[in-house]
Amino acid sequence: MGLGEKFQIDLEALAHSVAQVSGQGEDLAGAHLSSDNRIAAAQSGWVGSSAAAINTKMAAWLETSRRLLTRVGEHALDMNNDGIDFSAMERDNAERLRALQPGADGAAGSLHR
């Protein structure tokens, strides 16, 4: 998009997308927790180098899982904040336009900012 070009945001669609991303994040967190629990349950049966290997994999899995869930959560939060920002911008622009509308005496309102 070039400088000065306009774009439109469908706030309802954005809110729907936020809900979808949030729901998918919750589903992902639940699935990861279930996997974490299964791996932890499997750890007790291993000894020696096998136990060390599964502990190493478990630590790597937990860190990867944490990073992924954090990114999905941050994405949902960013989308939600964008919706709030666009709504506020839309409200402010509507107020500015109303300020320009002629009043009862025919004079344009003043634009204070």
C-alpha positions in Angstrom: 0.0 0.0 0.0 1.4 3.3 -1.0 1.6 6.5 1.1 -1.7 8.2 1.3 -3.7 5.3 0.2 -6.8 4.4 2.2 -7.8 1.0 3.5 -10.9 -0.2 5.4 -11.0 -2.4 8.4 -14.0 -4.7 9.0 -14.1 -4.5 12.8 -16.7 -7.3 13.1 -14.5 -9.6 11.0 -11.5 -8.6 13.0 -13.3 -9.4 16.3 -14.4 -12.8 14.8 -10.8 -13.5 13.8 -9.6 -12.6 17.3 -12.1 -15.1 18.8 -11.0 -17.8 16.4 -7.3 -17.3 17.2 -8.0 -17.2 20.9 -10.0 -20.4 20.7 -7.3 -22.1 18.6 -4.7 -21.0 21.2 -6.8 -22.5 24.0 -7.2 -25.7 22.0 -3.4 -25.8 21.3 -2.7 -25.2 25.0 -4.9 -28.0 26.0 -3.4 -30.4 23.5 0.1 -29.4 24.6 -0.8 -29.9 28.3 -2.1 -33.4 27.5 1.1 -34.3 25.6 3.2 -32.9 28.5 1.3 -35.1 30.9 1.7 -38.2 28.8 5.5 -37.6 28.4 5.8 -37.0 32.2 3.9 -40.2 32.9 6.3 -42.1 30.5 9.4 -40.8 32.2 9.0 -42.9 35.4 9.6 -46.1 33.5 13.0 -45.2 32.0 16.4 -45.5 33.5 20.0 -44.7 32.6 20.7 -43.2 29.2 17.1 -43.8 28.1 15.9 -41.7 31.0 18.4 -39.0 30.2 17.3 -38.9 26.6 13.6 -38.6 27.4 14.4 -35.9 30.0 16.3 -34.0 27.3 13.5 -34.4 24.8 10.9 -33.4 27.5 12.9 -30.2 28.3 13.1 -29.3 24.6 9.4 -30.1 24.0 8.4 -27.9 27.0 10.5 -24.9 25.8 9.2 -25.3 22.2 5.7 -25.6 23.5 6.1 -22.5 25.7 7.4 -20.4 22.9 4.7 -21.5 20.5 1.9 -20.9 23.0 3.3 -17.5 23.9 3.5 -16.5 20.2 -0.1 -17.5 19.6 -1.3 -15.7 22.7 0.6 -12.6 21.7 -0.8 -12.7 18.2 -4.4 -12.9 19.6 -3.6 -10.0 22.0 -2.1 -7.9 19.2 -5.2 -8.5 17.0 -7.5 -7.6 19.9 -5.5 -4.4 20.6 -5.6 -3.5 16.9 -9.4 -3.8 17.0 -9.5 -1.5 20.0 -7.1 1.0 18.2 -9.1 1.0 15.0 -12.4 1.4 16.9 -11.0 4.4 18.8 -9.6 5.9 15.5 -13.0 5.4 13.8 -14.8 7.1 16.8 -12.3 10.0 16.8 -12.7 10.5 13.1 -16.5 10.4 13.4 -16.3 13.1 16.1 -14.0 15.2 14.0 -16.5 15.0 11.1 -19.4 15.9 13.3 -17.4 19.0 14.5 -17.2 20.1 10.9 -21.0 19.8 10.3 -22.8 23.1 10.2 -24.5 24.0 13.5 -28.0 25.4 14.0 -26.7 28.9 13.1 -25.2 27.7 9.8 -21.6 28.1 11.0 -19.3 25.1 10.9 -18.2 23.7 14.2 -14.7 24.2 15.3 -12.2 21.3 15.2 -10.3 21.1 18.5 -7.6 18.5 18.9 
